[in-house]
């Protein structure tokens, strides 16, 4: 009895006005049919509309119709008129609505399928007396986020503390380790003695592992006091939403006590007086983050802090925990991994992490002085006091009392630390003192950068894909020397958004598409940003992931453009899970935003110093350095679907045996992420006859994601697959062995694994300069 056009209008109206629940709360993947819904997450095949509730089925069909019409609309509508294109698309949807009214329902397109990651299982190691490491190992690149880009694998660590008649478990790993992990827990302690599980951070993918343990734990403790789960309030909400909706899991949850941790709370480890101090330390990225401290063994359970995504070698040394679970090799082996994790995950939230480090107030002490029957030593050397004083001053200001003063006043001089037990990577033992020192230095650098130039990355994410894009953009910003702050709009209010904008010089905002729109949190944040008059002078950008047609990115772009904002890069739209190329584009976009901020600052400095005739363009050493010459080459690399290249003249032979060379790469170059230890790349030497053509093609600015070799003829390298110049007089294919920090550059040492001279008669071009402060 309803006309097709009326049915179409009604469905479209519902699409324009999605339910408040969809916009105001984060969707729960477990509550959706397998792979269904319009979200930025990953799934298998979408369910047919008939399987959905009536109100969602209408939106589902309309979303499908928009996706079907999108290619035709794009082809027939002038670029830039997005609103007109959408109107045309909706009119064209009328014919599809007729089919819907007649009962014809199309099926959703296939979502991409992803290869399952194999893990190596769980191993058990002794950290020290009464503390055991349960280490889940994966030697592959476990996930696609930029934090895993070193491709060194990772570990999921949990820990068991054994006391008199009871045990306490700290953290649970991802679901891939569930069976092996539960078996490992049982091998260390009878489940009837497992009194507490402390969760320093809970990921949705860890919940199945916890459920697998509870399945055996609840019956084992029947007749005694139920085991207690200690976690933060955000983690408790996640646990309830993940397990409470399933009857069998809800029953397991009812068999334990869930305790929300408070500052100053301690968990008893047995009846001998041993306790585990719990320290809530929320950050924007991890709002449920907690730290824990065992004074008896001087072990600090640091959760995400001091982590590294690296699978340690199976053979350890004398300094390794349990012969394989620690940091055997120390800083030389793991230093780059700790730094990479800091830059990707800690730097964007350093303002919030600094107070967490101050709460810890760590003073490194030798293992021999801090463990054993004699108890724990609280004496620290000069380094321990300097680290403590730094973090006190960092968060309390220059008037903060020093550790020595605090001791004189009768207060604690800090927590003695012999072991750092993170959630990922090796237990830190031999490199503990140096890692604390470096964390201090890195934190200092980020705060110094934030005092002059900083950018804010606002984001909300349904299933983690938009978060991955935000991390990659943040990484690009920090690499260019600008501080960054990531703000999760799901946990931060409008006041936090306004304060972040006031201390920023630029911003980026990202959103998934839910119900054809931005989520409410993003809408509110965007409105707050637009109302700040000073924000209109800032470089900005928008990004997002989607499952259908990604209207949220269009909405954000249009609202900012209408308000007079200028963009540093084109809007980034990623369907489903980002690929290596998508993440490369995000990093390069972050770099462009940072360079835009720097250009504005330089312009202001130039206007202030105009007419200052005492300033010189270059110093004598800089002029002298300009006389250092180098061979002209093109360095290129390929990683999955990501390819990049750069023009280089700082290439030099470094060794005879094995044949090796060094390349100096500026830290903010797009090629830098592709030249990490273990990566392969190609070097094409440029002949003199081709110098002008190659310089013209590569010595210019490129848009994020642009193919740098598009105007040059290339041939894939036989070993690396990287594009090499067809006009080169010689080509080498190399593998990175190590990198050394050299000021604003990385000095990359690589061995030459294959090479070929293509033109015996052509001399290599030499790059001449007059000043040494630029290329």
C-alpha positions in Angstrom: 0.0 0.0 0.0 3.1 2.3 0.0 4.4 3.8 -3.2 8.1 3.0 -4.0 9.0 6.7 -3.9 7.4 7.1 -0.4 9.2 4.0 0.8 12.5 5.4 -0.6 11.9 8.8 1.1 11.1 7.1 4.4 14.3 5.0 4.2 16.4 8.0 3.3 15.0 10.0 6.2 15.9 7.2 8.6 19.4 7.2 7.0 19.7 10.9 7.5 18.7 10.5 11.2 20.5 7.5 12.6 19.6 6.4 16.1 21.0 8.2 19.0 22.5 5.0 20.3 24.5 4.6 17.1 25.9 8.1 17.3 26.5 8.4 21.1 28.1 5.1 21.9 30.8 3.0 20.5 29.4 0.0 18.5 30.1 -3.4 20.1 31.3 -5.8 17.4 30.0 -8.8 19.3 26.5 -7.4 19.2 26.5 -7.2 15.3 25.9 -10.1 12.9 29.2 -11.4 11.7 30.8 -8.8 9.4 27.7 -6.6 9.2 27.0 -3.0 9.7 28.4 0.3 8.4 31.6 0.6 10.3 35.3 1.0 9.8 36.0 -2.5 11.1 37.1 -5.7 9.5 34.7 -8.5 8.9 33.9 -11.4 6.6 30.8 -11.3 4.4 28.0 -8.9 5.4 24.8 -10.5 6.5 21.7 -10.0 4.2 19.4 -7.2 5.2 16.7 -9.7 6.1 18.9 -10.8 9.1 18.9 -7.4 10.6 16.3 -5.7 12.8 13.8 -3.7 10.7 15.2 -0.2 11.6 18.7 -1.2 10.7 17.7 -3.1 7.6 16.4 0.1 6.0 19.7 1.9 6.7 21.6 -1.1 5.5 19.8 -1.1 2.1 20.1 2.6 1.6 23.9 2.4 2.4 24.2 -0.3 -0.2 22.4 1.8 -2.8 24.7 4.8 -2.1 27.7 2.5 -2.6 26.2 1.2 -5.9 25.5 4.7 -7.2 28.8 6.3 -6.1 31.0 5.4 -9.2 28.5 6.8 -11.6 28.0 10.0 -9.6 31.7 10.6 -9.4 32.2 10.1 -13.1 29.4 12.6 -14.1 29.9 15.3 -11.5 32.6 18.0 -11.4 35.2 17.4 -8.8 34.8 19.5 -5.7 31.0 19.7 -5.8 30.5 17.0 -3.2 27.1 18.2 -2.1 25.8 18.2 -5.6 27.2 14.8 -6.2 25.4 13.5 -3.1 22.1 15.0 -4.2 22.5 13.4 -7.7 23.4 10.1 -6.1 20.3 10.1 -3.9 18.0 10.9 -6.9 19.5 8.0 -8.8 18.9 5.8 -5.8 15.1 6.1 -6.5 15.3 3.2 -9.0 16.9 1.0 -6.5 14.2 1.9 -3.9 11.6 0.6 -6.4 13.4 -2.7 -6.4 13.4 -2.7 -2.6 9.7 -2.0 -2.5 9.1 -5.0 -4.7 11.1 -7.2 -2.3 14.5 -7.3 -4.1 17.3 -6.9 -1.7 20.9 -6.8 -2.9 23.7 -8.4 -0.9 26.6 -6.5 0.5 29.9 -6.7 -1.3 32.6 -9.0 0.0 34.9 -7.5 2.6 38.6 -8.3 2.2 39.8 -11.4 3.9 43.0 -11.3 5.9 45.5 -14.0 6.5 45.6 -15.3 10.0 48.7 -14.6 11.9 50.5 -17.7 13.3 51.9 -17.4 16.8 54.7 -19.5 18.3 53.0 -20.3 21.6 53.7 -19.4 25.2 57.0 -19.9 27.1 57.6 -19.6 30.8 60.6 -17.9 32.4 61.7 -17.0 35.9 62.1 -13.2 36.4 63.3 -13.5 39.9 62.3 -15.3 43.1 58.5 -15.5 43.2 57.9 -13.7 39.8 57.4 -15.6 36.6 57.0 -14.4 33.0 54.5 -16.0 30.7 55.6 -14.9 27.2 53.4 -15.3 24.1 55.7 -15.0 21.1 54.9 -14.0 17.5 57.8 -13.6 15.1 55.6 -12.2 12.4 54.3 -8.7 12.0 51.2 -9.2 14.2 49.2 -6.2 13.2 49.2 -3.4 10.6 49.6 -0.4 12.8 52.7 1.8 12.4 54.0 0.6 15.8 54.7 -2.8 14.3 56.5 -1.4 11.2 59.9 -2.6 12.2 58.7 -6.2 11.5 60.5 -7.7 14.5 57.6 -9.6 15.8 56.2 -9.0 19.3 55.4 -10.7 22.6 52.4 -10.6 24.8 53.6 -10.7 28.3 51.8 -11.7 31.5 53.3 -12.3 34.9 52.5 -14.6 37.9 53.5 -13.6 41.4 53.6 -16.5 44.0 53.2 -15.8 47.7 52.4 -17.8 50.7 49.5 -20.0 49.7 48.2 -17.7 47.0 49.2 -16.3 43.5 48.4 -13.2 41.6 48.3 -12.9 37.8 49.2 -9.7 36.1 47.6 -9.2 32.6 46.3 -11.6 29.9 47.5 -11.9 26.3 45.6 -11.8 23.0 43.1 -14.6 22.2 45.6 -16.3 19.8 47.5 -17.6 22.8 44.5 -18.7 24.9 45.0 -22.5 25.0 48.8 -22.4 25.5 48.5 -19.6 28.0 45.9 -21.3 30.2 48.1 -24.4 30.2 51.1 -22.4 31.2 49.2 -20.7 34.1 48.2 -24.2 35.4 51.8 -25.4 35.2 52.9 -22.6 37.5 50.1 -22.6 40.2 47.0 -24.6 41.1 44.1 -22.5 40.0 42.6 -22.9 43.5 45.4 -20.6 44.8 45.0 -17.9 42.1 43.4 -15.2 44.2 43.7 -12.1 42.0 44.0 -11.1 38.4 45.3 -7.6 37.9 44.6 -6.1 34.4 46.9 -3.1 33.7 45.3 -2.8 30.3 42.4 -4.7 28.7 42.1 -5.0 24.9 38.9 -6.5 23.4 41.0 -9.2 21.8 42.2 -10.3 25.2 38.8 -10.9 26.6 38.5 -14.4 25.0 41.7 -15.4 26.7 40.4 -14.2 30.1 37.2 -16.1 29.5 39.1 -19.3 28.8 40.9 -18.9 32.1 37.8 -18.2 34.0 36.2 -21.3 32.6 38.6 -23.3 34.7 39.3 -20.8 37.5 35.7 -20.4 38.7 35.1 -24.1 39.3 38.6 -24.5 40.9 37.8 -21.9 43.5 34.3 -23.1 44.2 33.8 -23.3 48.0 36.4 -20.6 48.7 36.5 -16.9 48.3 35.9 -16.1 44.5 38.9 -14.8 42.6 39.1 -11.0 42.3 39.6 -9.1 39.0 41.3 -5.8 39.7 41.1 -3.2 36.9 40.3 0.4 36.0 36.8 1.6 35.5 37.1 1.8 31.7 38.4 -1.8 31.6 35.5 -2.9 33.8 33.0 -1.3 31.4 34.7 -3.1 28.5 34.7 -6.4 30.3 31.0 -6.1 31.1 30.0 -5.1 27.6 32.1 -7.9 26.1 31.1 -10.7 28.4 27.8 -9.5 29.9 25.8 -9.9 26.7 26.7 -13.6 26.3 24.8 -15.9 28.8 27.6 -18.4 29.3 30.3 -15.7 29.7 28.1 -13.7 31.9 27.8 -16.7 34.2 31.6 -16.9 34.4 31.8 -13.3 35.2 29.3 -13.7 38.0 31.7 -16.3 39.5 34.4 -13.7 40.3 34.6 -10.4 42.0 35.3 -7.3 39.8 37.1 -4.6 41.7 37.7 -1.1 40.3 41.2 0.0 41.3 41.8 3.1 43.3 44.9 5.2 43.8 46.9 3.8 46.7 45.3 0.3 46.5 47.3 -2.8 47.3 46.7 -6.4 46.4 47.8 -9.1 48.9 50.1 -11.7 47.4 49.5 -14.6 49.8 49.4 -14.3 53.6 53.0 -13.4 54.2 52.6 -9.6 54.0 53.7 -9.3 50.4 51.6 -6.8 48.4 51.3 -5.5 44.9 50.7 -1.7 44.7 48.3 -0.6 41.9 48.8 2.8 40.3 46.0 4.0 37.9 47.7 6.0 35.1 45.1 6.8 32.3 46.2 8.3 29.0 44.2 9.3 25.9 45.3 6.2 24.0 44.9 3.9 27.0 42.2 5.3 29.3 42.3 2.1 31.4 46.1 2.0 31.9 47.4 1.0 35.3 50.9 0.3 36.6 51.8 -2.2 39.4 54.8 -2.5 41.8 56.1 -5.4 43.8 58.4 -4.0 46.5 59.6 -7.4 47.6 61.3 -8.1 44.3 61.7 -4.5 43.1 59.7 -5.4 40.0 57.7 -2.7 38.2 54.9 -4.0 35.9 54.8 -1.1 33.5 52.1 -2.3 31.1 52.5 -0.3 27.8 55.3 1.9 29.2 58.9 0.7 28.4 57.4 -1.8 25.9 58.9 -2.8 22.5 57.4 -4.8 19.7 60.2 -7.4 19.3 60.4 -11.1 19.7 63.6 -11.7 21.7 65.9 -14.5 20.5 65.4 -17.9 22.0 68.9 -18.1 23.4 69.7 -15.8 26.2 72.9 -14.9 28.1 73.9 -14.4 31.7 72.0 -11.1 31.9 68.8 -12.6 30.4 65.9 -13.3 32.6 65.4 -17.0 32.8 67.9 -17.4 30.0 65.5 -16.1 27.3 62.9 -13.7 28.7 65.1 -10.7 29.4 67.1 -8.1 27.5 70.3 -10.1 26.8 72.4 -7.9 24.6 71.0 -4.8 26.3 70.7 -1.5 24.6 72.7 -2.5 21.5 70.1 -5.2 20.6 66.8 -3.6 21.8 67.5 0.2 21.9 66.0 0.9 18.5 62.8 -1.1 19.4 62.3 0.8 22.6 62.7 4.1 20.9 60.4 3.2 18.0 57.6 2.2 20.4 58.2 5.5 22.3 58.0 7.6 19.2 54.9 5.8 17.9 52.9 5.3 21.1 54.3 7.5 23.9 55.3 10.7 22.2 51.7 11.6 21.1 50.6 11.4 24.8 53.7 12.5 26.6 51.8 15.2 28.6 49.8 12.4 30.2 52.6 9.8 30.4 54.9 12.2 32.3 52.7 12.2 35.4 52.5 8.4 35.3 56.3 8.2 35.3 56.4 10.7 38.2 54.0 8.4 40.1 56.5 5.6 39.6 59.4 7.6 40.8 61.8 4.8 39.8 65.3 4.5 41.3 67.4 1.8 39.5 69.1 -0.6 41.9 71.2 -3.7 41.2 69.4 -7.0 41.3 71.7 -8.3 44.0 70.8 -5.4 46.3 67.1 -5.6 45.8 66.1 -9.3 45.8 66.4 -12.2 48.1 65.6 -12.8 51.8 67.3 -9.6 52.9 64.5 -7.5 51.3 64.6 -4.5 49.1 67.2 -1.8 49.0 65.9 1.7 48.5 69.3 3.3 47.9 69.9 4.7 44.4 72.9 6.2 42.7 73.2 9.6 41.0 71.3 8.4 38.0 68.4 7.2 40.0 68.1 10.5 41.8 68.5 12.5 38.6 65.7 10.5 36.9 63.5 10.9 39.9 64.2 14.6 40.2 63.5 15.1 36.5 60.1 13.6 36.6 59.2 15.4 39.8 60.2 18.8 38.2 58.4 17.8 35.0 55.0 17.5 36.6 55.4 19.7 39.7 57.6 22.5 38.4 60.9 23.9 39.4 59.8 24.2 43.1 59.4 20.5 43.5 61.5 19.0 46.3 64.4 16.8 45.2 64.6 13.2 46.2 67.3 14.0 48.7 65.0 16.6 50.2 62.1 14.3 50.3 64.2 11.7 52.1 65.3 14.4 54.6 61.7 15.2 55.2 61.0 11.6 55.9 59.2 10.9 52.7 60.0 8.1 50.2 62.9 8.7 47.9 61.2 6.6 45.2 60.6 3.1 44.2 63.6 0.8 43.9 63.5 -0.9 40.5 65.6 -3.9 39.5 63.2 -5.2 36.8 60.9 -3.4 34.4 58.2 -5.9 33.3 56.3 -4.5 30.3 53.4 -5.9 28.4 55.4 -6.3 25.2 59.1 -7.1 24.6 61.8 -8.2 26.9 61.9 -7.8 30.7 64.3 -4.9 31.2 67.3 -5.8 33.4 70.7 -5.1 32.0 69.6 -1.9 30.1 67.3 -0.6 32.9 69.5 2.4 33.8 70.1 3.4 30.3 66.4 3.0 29.3 65.3 5.2 32.1 67.9 7.8 31.1 66.8 7.7 27.5 63.1 7.9 28.4 64.0 11.1 30.3 65.8 12.5 27.2 63.0 11.6 24.8 60.4 13.0 27.0 62.5 16.2 27.4 62.8 16.5 23.6 59.0 16.1 23.1 58.2 18.7 25.8 60.7 21.1 24.4 59.2 20.7 20.9 55.7 21.2 22.4 56.8 24.5 23.9 57.5 26.0 20.4 55.3 24.0 18.0 52.8 21.3 18.4 49.9 19.7 16.6 46.8 17.8 17.9 45.4 14.7 16.3 41.7 14.4 17.2 40.1 11.0 16.4 37.4 8.5 17.2 37.4 4.9 16.1 34.9 2.1 16.0 37.1 -0.9 15.4 40.7 0.5 15.5 41.2 1.4 11.8 40.9 5.1 12.3 43.2 4.8 15.3 45.8 3.2 13.1 45.6 6.1 10.7 45.9 8.6 13.6 49.0 6.9 14.8 50.6 7.0 11.4 49.8 10.7 11.0 51.2 11.4 14.5 54.4 9.5 13.6 54.9 11.7 10.5 54.4 14.9 12.6 56.9 13.9 15.3 59.5 12.8 12.7 59.4 16.3 11.2 60.3 17.8 14.6 56.9 19.0 15.7 55.4 17.7 19.0 52.0 16.0 18.7 49.2 15.2 21.1 46.6 12.5 20.3 43.2 13.1 21.7 40.7 10.2 21.7 37.3 11.9 21.4 35.5 8.9 22.8 37.0 9.6 26.2 37.8 13.4 26.1 35.2 16.1 26.6 34.8 19.4 24.8 36.9 21.3 27.4 39.9 19.1 26.6 39.4 19.7 22.9 39.3 23.5 23.4 42.4 23.4 25.6 44.3 21.3 23.1 43.5 23.7 20.2 44.7 26.7 22.3 48.2 25.1 22.7 48.4 23.8 19.1 49.8 25.3 15.9 47.9 22.8 13.7 45.4 20.0 13.9 44.1 16.9 12.2 40.7 15.3 12.9 39.7 11.7 12.0 36.4 9.8 12.1 34.8 6.6 11.1 31.5 6.7 9.2 28.6 5.5 11.3 25.1 5.6 9.8 26.3 7.8 7.0 27.6 10.5 9.4 30.2 11.5 11.9 29.7 10.0 15.4 28.3 12.6 17.9 31.7 12.9 19.6 33.4 14.0 16.4 30.5 16.4 15.6 30.8 18.1 19.0 34.6 18.3 18.7 34.5 19.7 15.2 32.1 22.4 16.3 34.3 23.3 19.2 37.3 23.7 16.9 35.5 25.8 14.3 34.3 28.2 17.1 38.0 28.9 18.0 38.9 32.0 16.0 42.7 31.3 16.2 42.2 27.8 14.8 41.4 29.2 11.4 44.9 30.3 10.9 46.3 26.8 11.5 47.1 24.2 8.9 44.8 21.2 9.2 43.6 18.0 7.6 40.9 15.3 7.8 41.0 11.5 7.6 38.9 8.5 8.3 38.1 4.9 7.6 34.8 3.4 6.4 33.0 0.3 5.3 30.7 1.8 2.6 31.1 5.3 1.2 32.8 7.4 3.9 30.6 10.5 4.2 32.1 11.5 7.5 35.4 12.6 5.8 33.4 14.6 3.3 31.3 16.3 6.1 34.4 17.2 8.0 36.2 18.6 5.0 33.2 20.6 3.9 32.5 22.1 7.3 36.1 23.2 7.7 36.3 24.5 4.2 33.1 26.5 4.6 34.5 28.0 7.8 37.7 29.2 6.0 40.2 26.6 7.1 43.2 25.8 5.0 44.3 22.2 4.4 47.9 20.8 4.4 47.0 17.6 2.6 44.1 16.0 0.7 41.5 14.2 2.7 42.5 10.6 3.5 39.8 8.0 3.0 40.6 4.3 3.7 38.2 1.5 3.2 38.3 -1.1 5.9 41.8 -1.9 7.2 44.7 0.4 6.1 47.4 -1.1 3.9 51.1 -0.3 4.0 50.6 2.3 1.3 47.8 3.9 3.3 50.0 4.2 6.3 52.8 5.6 4.2 50.4 8.2 2.9 49.3 9.1 6.4 52.9 9.5 7.6 53.7 11.7 4.7 50.6 13.7 5.3 51.6 14.2 8.9 55.0 15.4 7.7 53.3 18.0 5.4 51.2 19.3 8.3 54.4 19.7 10.4 56.2 21.5 7.6 53.2 23.8 7.2 53.5 24.6 10.9 57.2 25.3 10.6 56.7 27.5 7.6 54.3 29.7 9.5 56.7 29.9 12.5 59.6 30.8 10.1 57.4 33.5 8.5 56.7 35.1 11.9 60.4 34.9 12.9 61.3 36.5 9.5 58.9 39.4 10.1 60.3 40.0 13.6 64.0 39.9 12.4 63.4 41.9 9.2 66.1 44.5 8.8 68.5 42.8 11.1 71.7 43.2 9.1 73.9 41.5 11.8 72.6 38.1 10.8 74.6 36.0 8.4 73.2 33.4 6.0 75.9 30.8 6.7 78.8 30.3 9.0 82.3 29.6 7.9 82.1 25.9 8.8 78.9 25.6 6.9 80.5 27.2 3.8 83.5 24.9 4.1 81.2 21.8 4.4 79.6 22.8 1.1 82.8 21.8 -0.6 82.2 18.1 0.3 80.9 16.4 -2.7 79.0 13.1 -3.2 77.9 10.8 -5.9 74.4 11.3 -7.2 72.1 8.2 -6.6 68.5 7.3 -6.3 67.6 5.2 -3.3 64.3 3.2 -3.6 62.5 0.6 -1.5 59.3 -1.5 -1.5 57.2 -2.8 1.4 54.1 -4.7 0.4 52.1 -2.2 -1.6 54.1 0.8 -0.4 56.9 2.1 -2.6 59.1 5.2 -2.1 62.3 6.7 -3.5 64.6 9.7 -2.9 67.5 11.5 -4.5 70.7 11.1 -2.5 74.2 12.4 -2.6 75.3 11.3 0.9 76.1 7.8 -0.2 79.5 6.4 0.6 81.3 3.0 0.6 81.8 1.9 4.2 83.5 -1.5 4.2 85.4 -4.0 1.9 84.4 -7.2 3.6 81.5 -7.6 3.6 80.9 -5.0 0.8 78.9 -2.3 2.5 77.9 1.4 2.2 76.3 4.1 4.3 73.5 6.5 3.5 72.6 9.6 5.5 68.8 10.0 5.6 67.1 12.9 7.2 64.7 11.9 9.9 61.6 13.4 8.3 62.2 11.9 4.8 59.4 9.7 3.4 62.0 7.0 2.8 63.1 6.8 6.4 60.5 4.2 7.6 61.6 1.9 4.8 65.3 1.9 5.8 65.0 0.2 9.3 67.3 -2.6 10.4 66.6 -5.7 8.2 64.9 -3.8 5.4 66.1 -4.2 1.8 66.5 -1.4 -0.7 68.1 -0.5 -4.0 70.6 2.1 -5.0 70.7 3.3 -8.7 73.8 5.3 -9.6 72.9 8.3 -11.8 75.2 8.8 -14.9 76.3 12.3 -15.9 74.1 12.3 -19.0 71.0 11.7 -16.9 71.7 14.1 -14.1 69.4 16.9 -15.3 66.5 14.6 -16.0 66.7 12.8 -12.6 67.2 16.1 -10.7 64.1 17.6 -12.5 62.0 14.5 -11.6 63.0 14.1 -7.9 64.3 17.5 -6.6 60.8 18.8 -5.9 58.1 18.6 -3.4 55.7 15.6 -3.6 52.2 15.2 -2.4 51.6 12.5 0.3 51.4 9.1 -1.4 52.5 10.5 -4.8 54.6 8.1 -7.0 58.1 9.7 -7.0 59.4 7.8 -9.9 56.3 8.1 -12.2 58.2 10.3 -14.7 61.2 8.0 -14.9 61.5 4.6 -16.5 62.2 1.9 -13.9 62.9 -1.8 -13.7 62.0 -3.9 -10.6 65.1 -5.1 -8.7 65.6 -8.9 -8.9 66.3 -9.3 -5.2 64.3 -6.5 -3.5 61.5 -5.8 -6.0 62.2 -2.1 -5.5 62.1 0.1 -8.6 65.5 0.8 -10.1 66.4 3.4 -12.8 66.6 1.9 -16.3 69.1 4.6 -17.2 71.4 3.9 -14.2 75.1 3.1 -14.9 75.1 0.7 -11.9 72.5 -0.8 -9.5 73.1 -2.3 -6.0 70.6 -4.1 -3.9 71.2 -3.9 -0.2 70.1 -4.9 3.3 70.2 -2.6 6.3 72.4 -3.9 9.1 72.3 -1.0 11.6 71.5 2.7 12.0 73.2 5.4 14.0 71.6 8.6 15.0 73.5 11.6 13.6 71.9 14.9 14.6 68.9 15.4 12.3 69.8 12.4 10.1 70.1 8.6 10.5 73.3 7.1 9.2 72.3 3.8 7.7 74.9 1.0 7.2 73.9 -1.7 4.7 75.6 -4.6 3.1 75.5 -4.9 -0.7 73.9 -8.3 -1.5 73.7 -7.9 -5.3 75.0 -5.5 -7.8 75.5 -4.9 -11.5 77.3 -2.4 -13.8 74.9 -1.5 -16.6 77.1 1.0 -18.5 80.9 0.7 -18.3 81.6 3.9 -20.1 79.2 6.2 -18.2 80.7 8.2 -15.3 78.6 8.8 -12.2 77.2 12.3 -11.7 78.7 14.2 -8.8 76.6 16.7 -6.8 78.4 20.0 -6.1 77.2 22.5 -3.5 78.4 25.9 -2.2 76.8 25.8 1.3 76.6 22.8 3.7 73.3 23.7 5.4 71.1 22.2 2.7 71.3 19.5 0.0 
